[in-house]
Amino acid sequence: MFSAWRTYHRATRSATYGFLSALPLFALYETMIVLVNVGATRPVRVGAGVWIKELLMMTGASGGLGLALLVVGGGGAAYLLDRHRNIPLRSRYFVGLVGESTAYAVGVALVVSSAVGVLFAAIPPPNGALWTQLALSIGAGLYEELVFRVLLVGGLAVLLRRLMDSSPRAYVLAAVAGAALFSLAHYVGPLGDPFALPSFTFRLLFGLALNALFLWRGFGVAAWTHALYDVMVVTGLLG
């Protein structure tokens, strides 16, 4: 039993499973956000997704070409990171990854949302039509995890491990700093929200939880946990 879990854990923590498990989120978000913005006077997007696409546009890749480059680049990065590893591709592992992420999403709701609720009495409900909120929920799970977990926290962890003798301390510092920047980023720029202490605190604690998941279980679990949590919130499944 322990051996089976260890094999599953090792496989689903890999860049290969992170990339492959993110593809459904990518396809859902990019399709839904196009439909949401048809005829809209003020288009909506996930901020982290806009940042990535603006960077791609600087290379001359925009629209469908930019999306294709993002997928090819992600697949290439996963291949380079795992090319010397034997990663078993099993359908039940993908099912397990989604099921595991669902459990973490509920756990995050119980711990983080309850803590913020106790501190501030209430958490503001999401705004906008359900279909729009669903699209943004899925997009946040994909793009915010890619920017804030993979690039930011992952990059900080690598840098701090080179500068410090203690790997655990490097991971803790990377997780805390990444969570603070993750929360603050929601209030920056034209797509940012008005600053409010309850929402900042929630996003800080939520970011810490996702950072811990990313460092322990990898990108795929963190992305699905984030997306499923947001979907449960906007559909009322979490109350």
Disulfide bonds with the S-S distance in Angstrom:
none
